[in-house]
Amino acid sequence: MISVSYGARWPIKFEPFPTEEVPELYDELITFVGVRINIDTWCAMDDVKRCRLIEKLTIEFCKETSPKKTYGVGQAMVRGGIIDALDIYGGGGGQWLNKYGSYPSNPSSIRFITARRSPRSSYVGSRQ
């Protein structure tokens, strides 16, 4: 998992998308990204704008498809799928993300990982 801090309250996290477990959702995500991102514009953006765009796409895709409820795919995995889609369309998403940590370039060799989230009460106590 890669975590990128870009000035928001919390850094965004990226995990590999489970392509072999939910190929229909992966195909839908690839199409979703292809329709909404202009690769030339993506390449001209700075890192903060790229992170904001990825976060916006993640939220929109999750609202439309409910991947966590339906397939057990969390937002960090959706972000990883967005990076894969950027690579497919020639935007170099994997290269960009690699400067923040090692990101696997072959999504077909990745196993499905379910992330667990801590209870809300642990966040409240740590912010005081």
C-alpha positions in Angstrom: 0.0 0.0 0.0 1.2 3.5 -0.9 0.1 6.6 1.1 0.4 10.0 -0.5 0.1 13.2 1.5 -1.0 16.1 -0.7 -2.3 18.8 1.7 -5.7 17.3 2.6 -6.6 16.3 6.1 -5.6 12.7 5.5 -3.3 11.2 2.9 -4.8 9.1 0.2 -3.9 5.4 0.0 -3.4 3.2 -3.0 -3.8 -0.6 -3.0 -3.7 -2.9 -6.0 -7.1 -3.5 -7.6 -8.2 -7.2 -7.4 -8.6 -7.7 -11.1 -8.9 -11.4 -11.1 -11.6 -11.5 -8.4 -13.9 -8.8 -9.9 -13.0 -8.4 -13.6 -16.5 -6.9 -14.5 -15.9 -4.1 -11.9 -12.4 -3.6 -13.2 -13.7 -3.2 -16.8 -16.3 -0.8 -15.6 -13.7 1.3 -13.8 -11.4 1.4 -16.8 -14.3 2.7 -19.0 -15.3 5.1 -16.3 -11.8 6.6 -16.1 -11.4 6.7 -19.9 -14.6 8.8 -20.3 -13.7 11.3 -17.6 -10.0 12.0 -18.0 -8.2 13.7 -20.8 -4.7 12.3 -20.8 -3.1 15.5 -22.1 -4.6 17.4 -19.2 -3.6 14.7 -16.7 0.1 14.9 -17.9 0.1 18.7 -17.5 -1.1 18.6 -13.8 1.0 18.9 -10.7 0.9 16.3 -8.0 -1.7 18.1 -5.8 -4.1 18.4 -8.7 -3.6 14.8 -9.7 -4.4 13.6 -6.2 -7.5 15.8 -6.1 -8.7 14.4 -9.4 -8.1 10.8 -8.3 -10.0 11.4 -5.1 -12.9 13.0 -7.0 -13.0 10.1 -9.5 -12.9 7.6 -6.6 -15.8 9.2 -4.8 -17.9 9.4 -8.0 -17.2 5.8 -9.0 -18.0 4.5 -5.5 -21.3 6.5 -5.4 -22.3 5.0 -8.8 -21.3 1.4 -8.2 -21.0 0.7 -4.4 -17.9 -1.5 -4.8 -17.4 -2.0 -1.0 -20.9 -3.2 -0.4 -21.2 -5.3 -3.5 -17.7 -6.7 -4.0 -15.7 -5.8 -0.9 -13.5 -3.5 -2.8 -12.5 -0.4 -0.8 -11.6 3.1 -2.0 -7.8 2.4 -1.8 -8.3 -0.4 -4.3 -10.4 1.8 -6.5 -7.6 4.3 -6.5 -5.2 1.6 -7.6 -7.6 0.7 -10.4 -7.6 4.3 -11.5 -3.8 4.2 -11.6 -4.0 1.1 -13.8 -6.5 2.8 -16.1 -4.2 5.8 -16.5 -1.4 3.4 -17.5 -3.8 1.7 -20.0 -4.7 5.1 -21.6 -1.0 6.2 -21.7 -1.0 8.7 -18.8 1.8 7.1 -16.8 -0.1 6.7 -13.6 2.1 3.9 -12.3 5.3 5.9 -13.0 3.8 8.9 -11.2 2.8 6.8 -8.2 6.2 5.1 -8.0 7.9 8.2 -6.9 6.0 7.8 -3.6 6.8 4.1 -3.2 7.0 0.9 -5.0 3.7 0.1 -6.8 3.2 -3.3 -8.6 3.1 -2.9 -12.3 1.5 -6.2 -13.1 -2.0 -6.2 -11.6 -2.8 -9.8 -12.7 -0.3 -11.2 -10.2 -1.9 -9.4 -7.2 -4.0 -11.3 -4.6 -7.2 -9.9 -3.2 -6.7 -8.1 0.1 -9.5 -6.9 2.3 -8.6 -3.9 4.4 -10.1 -3.5 7.8 -10.9 -0.1 9.2 -10.5 0.9 12.8 -13.6 1.9 14.8 -14.5 5.6 14.6 -13.8 6.0 18.3 -10.1 5.5 17.8 -10.0 8.4 15.4 -11.8 10.7 17.8 -9.4 10.0 20.7 -6.3 10.5 18.6 -7.4 13.9 17.2 -7.9 15.6 20.6 
